[in-house]
Amino acid sequence: MSKPGVMRHMPQIAHVDVNCFYASAERAFDPSLEGRPVIVLSNNDGCAVTRSPEAKALGIPLGEPWFKLAPRAKEWGLVALSSNYELYGDISARVMELLGRYSAWLEVYSIDEAFLGVKGTPAELVALGRTMKATVRRNVGVPVCVGIAPTKTLAKLANKWAKNNPAFGGVCHWDSVPRR
């Protein structure tokens, strides 16, 4: 039989994901883009591969060809940028280096997301998630969301809740997800 409170301190996994990574990286490099609808185009400027929240609000679908967007770009105030993979690699390295300070193990999952091993009560882990979120925003200039759970899959789902439900403020512990 386990002691009371032991389960609350079981190792957990944090999933940290940069929101709209390419657009956010461009905004970190050029702050005048903040608040404007921004898309980043694929190689050879073929189609939208990343959309800022403002571009999503305009109804621009992921993968939309630039030639279909170009006629209305000025009317929308849409900023379309060519991909800058050197910038994205640099921003990614900075984010991962910062995240590595919060855990004994860090698994880089893609250019804009990672898993970290974390320990603590749910409240302590949410506080840690808020600290990571604020530190990445302050030091690198990109927004992230954090999901925390006992497995990688559940951590990714918690991250999705953090991203899509403003009540979480960008950080969600799996225990906070409604069980319906």
Secondary structure, DSSP 8 states (H G I E B T S, - for coil): ---TTTGGGS-EEEEEEETTHHHHHHHHH-GGGTTS-EEEE-GGG-BEEEE-HHHHHTT--TT-BHHHHHHHHHHHT-EEEE--HHHHHHHHHHHHHHHHTT-S-EEEEETTEEEEEE-S-HHHHHHHHHHHHHHHHHHH---EEEEEESSHHHHHHHHHHHHH-GGGTTEEEGGGS---
